[in-house]
């Protein structure tokens, strides 16, 4: 049982680092203090999640008061599902970015020149659009 919870916590930690990359991107234009506050708030939620999950493993969660058990695990699920929602958009963005990089690389090898941009300069990339939309 405890082995499975540590695997789950490791997966949660990987998801947290992946979503944190988007948080860093979104907060890059903020002041240092504002971005620090956002980063601390994000990691505080992660620490709360880990405390509740490990606490439920160490102390039998059935013995917790019903109100505490309900609110704690509901909060953990809301936090986790929100991060999974962000991961979906990030994965779509990363997959499209990977294919664009791959096609550009193949084009460059075949024709011995980089892909030109026949259109006007784009102010915001599609990837930035998706990240800002989330």
C-alpha positions as CSV (number, residue, x, y, z in Angstrom):
1,X,0.0,0.0,0.0
2,X,2.7,2.5,1.0
3,X,4.6,1.8,-2.2
4,X,1.7,2.7,-4.4
5,X,1.2,6.0,-2.5
6,X,4.8,7.0,-3.1
7,X,4.4,6.2,-6.8
8,X,1.3,8.3,-6.8
9,X,3.1,11.1,-5.0
10,X,6.0,10.9,-7.5
11,X,3.5,11.3,-10.4
12,X,1.8,14.2,-8.6
13,X,5.3,15.8,-8.2
14,X,6.1,15.4,-11.9
15,X,2.7,16.9,-12.8
16,X,3.5,19.8,-10.4
17,X,6.8,20.5,-12.0
18,X,5.3,20.4,-15.5
19,X,2.5,22.8,-14.6
20,X,5.0,25.0,-12.8
21,X,6.7,25.6,-16.1
22,X,3.5,27.2,-17.3
23,X,3.2,29.2,-14.1
24,X,6.7,30.5,-14.7
25,X,5.8,31.4,-18.2
26,X,2.6,33.2,-17.2
27,X,4.4,35.2,-14.4
28,X,7.5,36.1,-16.4
29,X,6.2,39.7,-17.1
30,X,5.3,40.3,-13.4
31,X,7.6,42.0,-11.0
32,X,9.9,39.9,-8.9
33,X,7.8,40.1,-5.8
34,X,4.6,39.3,-7.6
35,X,6.1,36.3,-9.4
36,X,7.6,35.1,-6.1
37,X,4.2,35.4,-4.4
38,X,2.6,33.4,-7.3
39,X,5.3,30.7,-7.1
40,X,5.0,30.5,-3.3
41,X,1.2,30.2,-3.5
42,X,1.6,27.4,-6.2
43,X,4.1,25.4,-4.1
44,X,2.0,25.9,-1.0
45,X,-0.9,24.2,-2.6
46,X,1.5,21.3,-3.5
47,X,2.8,21.1,0.0
48,X,-0.8,21.1,1.3
49,X,-1.6,18.2,-1.0
50,X,1.4,16.2,0.1
51,X,0.7,16.8,3.8
52,X,-2.9,15.6,3.4
53,X,-2.0,12.5,1.4
54,X,0.9,11.5,3.6
55,X,-1.1,12.4,6.7
56,X,-3.9,10.1,5.5
57,X,-1.3,7.4,5.1
58,X,0.4,7.9,8.5
59,X,-2.7,8.5,10.6
60,X,-5.7,6.4,9.6
61,X,-7.9,8.9,7.8
62,X,-11.0,7.1,9.0
63,X,-10.2,8.5,12.5
64,X,-10.2,12.1,11.2
65,X,-13.3,14.2,12.0
66,X,-15.7,14.0,9.2
67,X,-15.6,17.7,8.4
68,X,-11.8,17.7,8.2
69,X,-11.7,14.5,6.1
70,X,-14.3,15.9,3.7
71,X,-12.7,19.3,3.2
72,X,-9.1,18.1,3.1
73,X,-9.7,15.4,0.5
74,X,-12.1,17.6,-1.5
75,X,-9.4,20.3,-1.6
76,X,-6.8,17.9,-2.7
77,X,-9.0,16.6,-5.5
78,X,-9.9,20.1,-6.7
79,X,-6.2,21.0,-6.8
80,X,-5.2,17.8,-8.6
81,X,-8.0,17.9,-11.2
82,X,-7.2,21.6,-11.9
83,X,-3.6,20.7,-12.5
84,X,-4.7,17.8,-14.8
85,X,-6.8,20.2,-16.8
86,X,-3.8,22.4,-17.3
87,X,-1.7,19.4,-18.3
88,X,-4.1,18.6,-21.1
89,X,-3.5,22.0,-22.7
90,X,0.2,21.9,-22.1
91,X,0.5,18.5,-23.7
92,X,-1.4,19.6,-26.7
93,X,0.9,22.6,-27.0
94,X,4.0,20.5,-26.6
95,X,2.9,17.9,-29.1
96,X,2.1,20.6,-31.7
97,X,5.4,22.3,-31.0
98,X,7.2,18.9,-31.4
99,X,5.6,18.3,-34.8
100,X,6.4,21.8,-36.0
101,X,10.0,21.4,-34.9
102,X,10.1,18.0,-36.7
103,X,8.7,19.2,-39.9
104,X,10.9,22.3,-39.9
105,X,13.9,20.0,-39.3
106,X,13.0,17.7,-42.1
107,X,12.3,20.6,-44.5
108,X,15.7,22.1,-43.7
109,X,17.5,18.8,-44.4
110,X,15.6,18.2,-47.7
111,X,15.9,21.7,-49.2
112,X,19.0,22.9,-47.4
113,X,17.3,26.1,-46.2
114,X,15.1,27.1,-43.3
115,X,11.4,27.5,-43.8
116,X,10.6,31.1,-44.8
117,X,7.6,33.0,-43.4
118,X,5.6,34.4,-46.3
119,X,3.2,36.1,-43.9
120,X,3.5,39.2,-41.8
121,X,5.2,39.0,-38.4
122,X,3.0,37.4,-35.9
123,X,2.6,39.3,-32.6
124,X,1.7,36.3,-30.5
125,X,2.5,32.6,-31.2
126,X,-0.2,30.0,-31.1
127,X,1.6,28.4,-28.2
128,X,1.5,31.6,-26.2
129,X,-2.1,32.1,-27.1
130,X,-3.0,28.7,-25.6
131,X,-0.9,29.2,-22.5
132,X,-2.4,32.6,-21.9
133,X,-5.9,31.2,-22.5
134,X,-5.4,28.7,-19.7
